[in-house]
Amino acid sequence: MAISSDNETRQTNELVVEIRIPDGSDGDLVSEAERRLSRVDGIVDVSIDELRSLDPGLSATEITVAVTVETVTGAVVSPEDEVAIEIVDRGLI
């Protein structure tokens, strides 16, 4: 009998990102930021560590947050490819 494993090795990365959240979005700013980051291909888990700044505007609020993301080791992760996400500091990614 062959032995196999479904365990994925995960890598933890720390980033500082700026996210544009439109007015009228569901939930609070932190929840919305986590939801938007979790949609990025290759990211399996997101946690907001620190809210760095808020910049409210007429149609959206831009927030800058320090986050920890878990990715599958070897995955190419490009959060800046998502609409309204900009990496300010890549940290370990």
Secondary structure by P-SEA (a helix, b strand, c coil): cbbbbcbbbbbbbbbbbbbbbcccccccaaaaaaaaaaacccccbbbbccccbbbbcccbbbbbbbbcccccccccccccccccccccccccc
